[in-house]
Amino acid sequence: MSDDTTYDLYIGDRSFSSWSLRGWLMLEKFGLPHRVHAVGLYSGTMAEDLAALSPARLVPVLRTPEGFVVGETLAMAETLAERHPEAAMWPSDPAARARARWLCAEMASGFTALRGACPMQLLHVYEGFDASDAVRSDLARIERIWAEARDMAVFSGPWLLGDYSLADVFYAPIAARIIGYDLPVSSDARSYCETAVSDPAFRAWRAEGLKTTYDPVPYALDLATRAWPD
C-alpha cells in the first residue's frame, strides 16, 4: 500500500496496447500523480505480474494511494472523476457530460470490426489497407457520433465536446487506428485524429514506446509503410 498521493498504473505495451493508452491518458492529461509499471503483455508473464492485483487479469489496472485496485477503463474513469472533481474530467454541461459518458460506453463495447481488423499500432502508417464493409460501417458510426458531439459542444475547442474530456481519452486509440491504417474518413474526422495524435501527451507516450524493438512485430501486415506523421 502506498503512503503518498500517487496512483500506480499497470500497463502493457505502449505501441500496441490501446487500453493501456487510455488508462495513462486519464492520469497524464488531468495532472494526476502516477507511477507506471509495465507488465509482460507479450513476454508471457502478465498473469504473474498482475497476481498481486487480484482479480485483475487485463491491463490497464489502477491502484489508488490507499491501496485498492480498479480494473477496466470505464471503472477507472468514473473512480478518478469522482475522486478528483477539480480535474473536470467530464464536461461541466449536463447534456455534454451525458453524451461523453455515452461515447465512452459505446467505445468500450463497440466497433469490434475496426478493433479486430486494425489493432492499434504506433510504429508507422500502413499503405493500401483494404477496409472491409464492416470496418467502413464502424467508421461511419464513429464519424456520426463525433460530428454530433462536436455540434453540441458548449465551449469552442478542437476536442469532441470542446474542452478535452474523458471522451477524448477513450477515442485516442481510435484516432491512432485511423491514422495508422490510413483509413477512409471525412476531412473533419481526419482533422480530429490529427489533433489527437499530435497532442503532446500522446506524442510522449508514442516516443517512449518507440524505445522498444520487436522480433517479430505484433500484428504485422504485409503492406508497404510510411513514416508516422510528425
N, C-alpha and C positions, 0 to 999 in steps of 0.2 A: 504493500500500500504506500502510495506517495504521501509525503508530508508537506507538499507545497501546493501551488495552484495550477500546476501544469498537467495537461492531458497527455496520455500515452496513446499513440495511434499505431496500430499494427497493419502494415500494408504488404501487398505483393509487388510485382514488378512494375516499375514506373513507365516503361514504354508500352506495356500491353494490358495492365490491369485497370480497366475503366472504372470499376467500383472503388479501387484504391484512390484514384484521382479524385473522385467525388468526396471521399472522406477527408482527404488532405485539403482540398479547396475550402471546405466548410470551416476548417480551422484557420487556414492561412489567410483567406480573403477577409475574414471578420476579426482578425487580430487576436485570436485565442491562443494562449501559450501552449505549445505542444512539443513533444519529443516523438520522433518517428523511429519505428522498429520494423525492419524488413524481415519477412518470413520466407521460407523456401518454397515459393509457389511452383517453380519449375525444377527444383532440386530434389523434390520428394520428401522434404522434411516439414511440410506445412502443418500436418496433424500434430507432430511432436512440438513444433514451435508454438502452436496455439493451445496446447494441453492445459496450461495454467489458466487459460481464459474460458474454460468450460462454461456453457455449452457451445461456444463459438466454434464454427468449423470452416467458415469462409472469411476472406478479407473484404473490406477493412473491419477492424474491431477497435473500439474505443474503450479505454479505461479512464475513469474520471479521477480527479485528485483524491477523492475519498476511497477509491479502490473498487468501485463497482463497474461491471463490464456491460457494454452495449454493443450488440451486433446489428447488422442491416442498416443501410444508409438512411432509410426513412426514419427509423427509430433514433439514429444518431442525430439527424437533423432536428427532429422535434425536441429531443433532450437538450441539445445545445441551445436552441432558440428559447426554450423555457428557462434555462439556467442563465441566459445572457440576453435579457430583453433589450439592454442598452446597445447591443450589436446590430439590432434591426435586421435580422436575417430574413425575416418575411416582410413583404411590403406593409406599410402602415395603413394604407387604404383597405377597408374590409373586403371590397369586391376583388381588388387586385390580390389580396392575401389568399382569398379562397381560390382564385384562379391559379396562383402559384402552387398551392397545395395540390390542386387537380393535375397540373402539369407534371409535378414530381411523381405523383402516384402513377400516372399513365406511363411515365418513363420507366418506373421500376417494374411494371408488369407487362409492358407492351413492346412493340417494334421488334418482335422476335426474328422476323425475316432479315431485317437490316443488321441486327446484332449478330445473328448467326453467320450471315454471308460476309460481313465486314467486321471482323474483330478489330478493336481499337489497336492501332499501331502508330507510333510516333517517329518512325525511322525515316520515312520517305513518302513520296506520293506515287501511288501506282498509276500507270497509264494504260488505258484500254480496258478497264474493268467493265464487264458487261452486267449491268444491274438487271436482275430478274423482275418480272411483273410484280412479285410480292415485295421486293425491295423498293420498287418505284411506288407502290401503294403506301408503304410506310413513309417514304419521303414526302408524298403528297399530304399525308396526315400531319406530319411534322411541320411542313410549311404552313398548313392551315392554322394549327394551334399557335405557332409562333406569330403569324400575322395578326391573329385575333388578340393575342396577348399584347402585342405592340400597339394595336389600335386602342386598347383600354388603359394604357399606361397613364397614370396620373401625373407623373413627372417626366420631363424630357430626358432622354439619355439613350445610349446605344444598346442597352440590355433589354431583355424580354419584357419587363414591366417598368422600364425607365431606369431606375436605380438597380444596381447589382443585388440579386437576391438568391435564395436557395434554388430557385428555378434555374438560374444560370449555372449554378454548381452542377445540377443534375444533367443539364444538357451539354456541358462542356465536352464529354466524350462523344456525343452525337456530332457536334461540330467537328471534332477531330476526325471522325469517320468520313464525314462529307469531304473534308479537305484531303485526308489521306488516301481515299479511293477516287478522288476527283468525281464525285457523284453529281448527277444532273439535278440541279435545283435552281430556283429563280435567283435573280441578282440580289434581291433583298435578303433571301435566306443565306446566300453565299457571303454577303456583307456581314451578317451577324456571325457566321462561322469564322470569318477572318478576324473580327473583333475578339471573339473568344480565344482563338489560338495565338493572337498577338498580345494578349493581356500579360503583364509582367509575371504574375504568379504562374500562369500556365507555362510560359517560356522557361521559368526557373525549374519547374517540375520536369519538363522535357529535357533540359540541359543536364540535369542530374541523371536522368535515365540513359542518356547517350554515353555515359561513362561505362555502361555495361556492354559487353560483347556477347554474341550468341553463336553457338555452333551445335545444331542448326538454329536458324532464326525461326521463332514460333510463327505459325500461321502463314508462312511464306507462300506467295503466289508466283507462278511462272509468267510474270509480266514485266515489262520494262518499268523502270522507276525514274523519277527526277527528284531533285532536292526539295525538302520541305520548305515552304515559303518563309522568308525572313519576316 
